[in-house]
Structure formats: C-alpha cells, structure tokens
Amino acid sequence: MLERFDEEEYEPHEPPSDVASNLGFVDTTGAYAVFSLSGTSVNELLKKSCPFDFHESVFSSQSCVQTTFAKASAFVVARDDDGVNLVVRRSFADYVVRWIEDASEEFGFRHNF
C-alpha cells in the first residue's frame, strides 16, 4: 500500500536552548518525497528495486539505509509495523511511483492517493 505523506502531521523539533545560539538549520524537507510502503510483498518489491540486502537479520525495525531504488538515490527506513518509508528526491517522485506501479503489479498493488 502506498500512502501520501501528510505534512500537517509533521512537527519540527526545537534544539535545546543552551545550543540554539550556536546552530543554524536549513529545512530541506521540501526537496524530498516520502512514500509509505506496506503489505506482505514489500520485501519482494525492495529486492526487485534495490541492490541492498533487506533480509531481516541485516535490516530490521528502525533501521535506515541509503541505497538506490530503481536508479534513484533513496533512503529506506524500516518501520515498526513491517512497512518502510522510501525517501527520494522530489524530482524523482513521478518516476518512482511509476516504477512501483509496474514492479508491484504482480503483487496486487494499490495506492491511496
């Protein structure tokens, strides 16, 4: 299942006051698209799309890896519910959606947006 990321739910974190005067922050989250992937065939989709070994002995809950997803640079973040968040540059979002639709057709792909 592919779900749209809801920006309304995101709450930025403030740095501790004792270090805030020495830090600078730049919000680059607008440059990325986040895809929430879940279902029984997520690992099969990842195997088809990424060179990284997503076996549970290497990639478990709360793990994060930078890899390529269908030739696009990506971060894959494991969630507690056995799903993953796929983070790609926004300029690759349309390409990645089309790749997911094609690569997961055999698994009964459906999206919620």
N, C-alpha and C positions, 0 to 999 in steps of 0.2 A: 504494500500500500504506500502510496506517495502522498504526503500531506503538505500543504502550503504553510510556510513559517509565518507565524503571526507576530509582527513587530510590536504590537500593542502589549504583548506579554513580557517583552524584554525590559529589564530594569538595570541600568548601568550601575556599577559599583563605585563608590567613592573611595579614594585612597585614605589611609589613616591620616589624621590631621598633622601628626608630627613629621610626616614626609611629604605632604602635599605641596609645600612651597618649593621643593627641590625636584619635582617631577613635571613632565609635560606629557600630555596624552593627545593622541590623534585618533579619531574614530574612523576606522576603515571598514566597518561592518557593511556599509552600503556597497562595497566593491564585491561582496560575496553573496552567493545564493546558497541556501541550506535546504537540502532535500531530506525528508524523514522517510526512511525505508523500513518496512516491517513485513512480517509474514514468514511462512515456513521456507521460502526459497531465496531469502536474502543472501545467504552464503553462496548459493549456486550462481546468483547474479554477480556477486563480487568476484567469484572465481573466473567467470567469463569476461570480466571487465578490467581486472587489476592484476598486476604481476605479484603482488604481495600475498603471502600465505595467511589466510584468515582462519586457520584452524584454531579451535578454542584454547588449545594449550599455549598458543602464541598471542592470540588476540581475544581478550575476554572483556567483560563488563568494565566500563570506564577507561578502556584503552583508546589511544589515538595514534594514528599513523598517517604520515604524508606519503602519498603514492601517486600513481596516475590512474585515472578512471577513464577508459575509452580515449586515451591520448590526451586527456585534460588533466592538469595538475589538480590534486584534490587532497583534502583531509577526510579521513574516515574515522568517526568517533563511535565507539560501541556504547550502547545504552543499557540500562538495567533490564529492560523488557525484551532483550534479544534482538532488538532492532538496531539500526545505525543511523547516524546523521552524516550525510555526504555534503561536504562544503567545497564549492568550486567558485572560481571567478564568475561574476555575473555575466561576463561576455560569453562564457561557455554554457550558460544555463539552458538555452534552447537546444543546443547540440546534445547536452547530457540527457535532457528529457526525451528527445527523440531516440537516443541510444537505449535508454532504459525501456521505453515502449517496445522497441524492436527486440532487444535482448531478452526481455522477460515475457514475451508473448506466449511462449511455451508453458509458462508457469501460471497463466491466467491473470496477467497484470491488470490492475485497475488503479485509477488515480482519483483523488478527492479535491479537485480544484476546477 
